[in-house]
Amino acid sequence: MNTVAQPLSAVIDKLERSNLKYSVIITKPTRNVFPLEDKYYVIRQQLDADGILNLIAAAKMGKEVF
């Protein structure tokens, strides 16, 4: 199942309906140059040997505010 570039909430719904195990790590930027929106997207996935889908998600960045 390819989940990259999809909204995290939609991916979690699919995985729970399919009874698949998963873990989620949410990244945060090191600098707050751009505001972050509340919507997260999957940016990386990896299936480990135990059958757990490890997802890395990041928030969508908003427009620069001066």
Stockholm file with secondary structure:
# STOCKHOLM 1.0

chainA/1-66         MNTVAQPLSAVIDKLERSNLKYSVIITKPTRNVFPLEDKYYVIRQQLDADGILNLIAAAKMGKEVF
#=GR chainA/1-66 SS CCCTTSBHHHHHHHHHHTTCCEEEEECCCSSCSSCEEEEEEEEEEEECTTSCEEEEEEEEECCCCC
#=GC SS_cons        CCCTTSBHHHHHHHHHHTTCCEEEEECCCSSCSSCEEEEEEEEEEEECTTSCEEEEEEEEECCCCC
//
